Amino acid sequence: MLAAVTHLRPLPDPRNNIESLFQEHYDRVFRTAYRVTGNTVDAEDVLQTVFLRVMRNQENKDLSPNPKSYLVRAAINAALDIVRARSRAKSISIDQLTEHPVSNSNFNPQNQQEDRELRRQIQKAISTLGKKAAEVFVLRFLEGYENQEIAQLLGMSQIMVAVILHRARTKVRKELGQFLEVLK
């Protein structure tokens, strides 16, 4: 009986798994969220949201096949939720108002305002895309992944990624085209 007990290993502490997952992927999750939301505070909120969800659903989700893919997708979706909520509330984050310090030697208020407005319009255009299209668009144009990598991350064919990307890019261009016409 004693011999059988010596072969049993202690169960791993789930907190260690979360901690190692966080240490390995927090930077990527934060960067992904920052690129979508455009500010630090919202990106930190996304980071916290993603890892809290992982902790709550630890028994229900097996991330072992590809935790990077799951976390990047979760970050994109959580960040898009924030951008959509912000556009509904028509609010501007403090980070966006203070991105360019006055001490900058290239300080040009008009150019900086146009830059901020263009970033807001890009975020708004991305937020109008469907969930899958927004994921593909962000992974390609904000995260810099190639179509083959996106296909692997999302578990779809490269052809499907290319089609979704083409449609998303067309829609974003159309949205931005309307905005750019107003600026002329």
C-alpha positions in Angstrom: 0.0 0.0 0.0 2.8 2.4 0.9 4.5 1.7 -2.5 1.4 2.9 -4.4 1.3 6.1 -2.4 5.0 7.0 -3.3 4.1 7.0 -7.0 1.5 9.7 -6.6 2.6 13.2 -7.5 1.2 16.2 -5.8 -1.3 18.1 -8.0 0.1 21.2 -9.6 -0.9 24.5 -8.0 -3.2 26.3 -10.5 -1.8 29.6 -9.3 1.6 28.7 -10.6 0.1 27.9 -14.0 -1.5 31.3 -14.1 1.6 33.1 -12.9 3.8 31.4 -15.5 1.2 32.1 -18.2 1.1 35.8 -17.2 4.9 36.1 -17.1 5.2 34.6 -20.5 2.4 36.5 -22.3 1.5 39.7 -20.4 3.7 41.9 -22.7 2.0 40.6 -25.9 -1.5 40.9 -24.4 -0.7 44.5 -23.3 0.8 45.5 -26.6 -2.1 44.0 -28.5 -4.6 45.9 -26.3 -2.7 49.1 -26.6 -2.6 49.0 -30.4 -6.4 48.5 -30.5 -7.4 51.0 -27.7 -4.7 53.6 -28.2 -4.0 54.2 -24.5 -2.2 52.7 -21.6 -5.1 52.8 -19.1 -7.4 50.8 -21.3 -4.7 48.4 -22.3 -4.0 47.7 -18.6 -7.7 47.1 -18.1 -7.7 44.6 -21.0 -4.7 42.9 -19.5 -6.4 42.5 -16.2 -9.7 41.4 -17.8 -8.0 38.7 -19.9 -6.1 37.1 -17.1 -9.0 37.3 -14.7 -11.1 35.5 -17.2 -8.4 32.8 -17.6 -8.3 32.4 -13.8 -12.1 32.1 -13.5 -12.4 29.6 -16.3 -9.3 27.6 -15.6 -11.0 24.3 -15.1 -13.2 24.8 -18.2 -10.6 25.9 -20.7 -7.6 24.0 -21.8 -5.1 26.6 -23.1 -2.3 24.1 -23.6 -2.7 23.7 -27.4 -1.9 27.3 -28.0 -2.1 29.8 -25.1 -0.6 32.6 -27.2 -3.5 32.4 -29.7 -6.1 32.3 -27.1 -4.7 35.3 -25.2 -4.1 37.4 -28.3 -7.7 36.8 -29.4 -9.0 37.5 -25.9 -7.0 40.8 -25.8 -8.3 41.9 -29.2 -11.9 41.1 -28.3 -11.7 42.8 -24.8 -10.0 45.9 -26.4 -12.6 46.1 -29.1 -15.3 46.0 -26.4 -13.7 49.0 -24.8 -13.3 50.9 -28.1 -17.0 50.3 -29.0 -18.1 51.4 -25.5 -16.0 54.5 -25.8 -17.4 55.4 -29.2 -20.9 54.9 -27.9 -20.1 57.2 -24.9 -18.2 59.6 -27.2 -15.5 60.1 -24.7 -11.7 60.6 -25.0 -9.2 59.1 -22.7 -6.8 61.2 -20.7 -3.9 59.4 -22.4 -5.1 60.6 -25.7 -5.2 64.2 -24.5 -1.7 64.1 -23.1 0.1 61.9 -25.6 2.2 64.7 -27.0 3.9 66.9 -24.3 4.1 70.6 -24.9 7.9 70.5 -24.5 8.2 68.5 -27.8 10.3 70.5 -30.3 8.0 69.3 -33.1 4.9 70.6 -31.3 2.3 71.6 -33.8 -1.2 71.6 -32.3 -3.0 71.2 -35.6 -1.0 68.2 -36.7 -1.3 66.6 -33.3 -5.0 67.1 -33.3 -5.3 65.6 -36.8 -3.2 62.6 -35.7 -5.3 62.0 -32.6 -8.5 62.3 -34.7 -7.1 59.9 -37.3 -6.3 57.3 -34.6 -9.8 57.7 -33.2 -11.3 57.2 -36.6 -9.1 54.1 -37.2 -10.3 52.7 -33.9 -13.9 53.5 -34.7 -13.6 51.9 -38.1 -12.1 48.7 -36.6 -14.9 48.6 -34.0 -17.5 48.5 -36.8 -16.0 45.2 -38.1 -17.4 41.9 -37.1 -15.5 39.9 -34.5 -13.5 37.7 -36.8 -12.7 40.5 -39.3 -11.5 42.7 -36.4 -9.3 40.0 -35.1 -7.8 39.4 -38.5 -7.3 43.1 -39.2 -5.7 43.8 -35.9 -3.4 40.8 -36.1 -2.3 41.8 -39.6 -2.0 45.6 -39.5 -1.5 46.4 -35.8 0.4 43.3 -34.6 2.3 42.7 -37.9 1.5 39.0 -38.3 1.6 37.4 -41.7 -1.5 35.7 -43.2 0.0 32.3 -42.6 0.6 33.0 -38.9 -2.9 34.5 -38.6 -4.3 31.3 -40.1 -2.5 29.2 -37.6 -3.5 31.4 -34.7 -7.1 31.4 -35.6 -7.4 27.9 -36.9 -8.5 28.7 -40.4 -7.1 28.5 -43.9 -4.9 31.2 -45.4 -7.4 31.7 -48.2 -10.1 32.5 -45.6 -7.7 34.9 -43.8 -7.0 36.6 -47.1 -10.8 37.0 -47.9 -11.6 38.3 -44.5 -8.7 40.6 -44.6 -9.6 42.0 -48.0 -13.2 42.7 -46.9 -12.1 44.3 -43.6 -9.5 46.5 -45.3 -12.1 47.6 -47.9 -14.5 48.5 -45.1 -11.9 50.4 -43.0 -10.7 52.3 -46.1 -14.3 53.3 -46.9 -14.8 54.5 -43.3 -11.5 56.4 -43.3 -12.2 57.7 -46.8 -15.3 59.5 -45.6 -13.3 61.0 -42.7 -10.5 62.1 -44.9 -12.9 63.8 -47.3 -14.2 65.9 -44.5 -10.6 67.1 -43.7 -10.0 68.4 -47.2 
